Amino acid sequence: MYCTAWGARTAVMPGSIDDDVALARRARHDNQVQTQRLVSSLPGHRDLIDRIKRHGLQPI
């Protein structure tokens, strides 16, 4: 077993985090898809500069 004399777990039992690994992989994939979708919708560099020149920056 993976416990100390005080009962504290010192290692992870094999197979005990398989669900977490699958969930993390799915979350990472979903995040990459969302990031790519958002990045592709951003204006190009020159378009952004032109828009800022026309409208200025929003005060904070």
N, C-alpha and C positions, 0 to 999 in steps of 0.2 A: 504494500500500500504506500501511498505517497504522503504520509503524515508524519509530523514530528511527535515527540513524546507529549506535547501539549495539545495535539490535535489540529495544529495549523497545517493547512495544505501547502506543500512546498513545490508541487509540480502538477501539471494538468494530466488527468487520466487520458490515455489515448482514445481518440474518437469522441471525447466529451465536448469538443468545440466545433464539430463538423457543421452543425446548423449555423453557428456564428460565422464560420468561414464562408458558407454559401450566401448568407445574408450580406456579408461585407462585399463579396464579389459582385453581387447584384447591385448593391448600392453604389459601388464604384463605377460599374458600367452605366447605370442610370445617370450618374453625375457626369460622366464623360459625354454621353449623348446630349444631355441638357446643356453642358458647356459649349459643345460644338454648335448646337442650334443657336444659342445666344450670341456666340462670337460671329457666326456667319450673318447675323442680322444687324451687326454694327455697321455704321457708315465707314467708308474708306477714309484714309488719312486726309486726303485733299478735300473730300466732302465735309468732313468734320471741321476742318479749318475754315472753309467757306461759310459753313453754318454759324460758327462762332463769330466770324467777321460780320455777318448779317445781323445776328440777333444778340450778340454779346454773351457773357456768362451770367448765370443766375446768381444773385448775391446770396451769401450764406448767412 
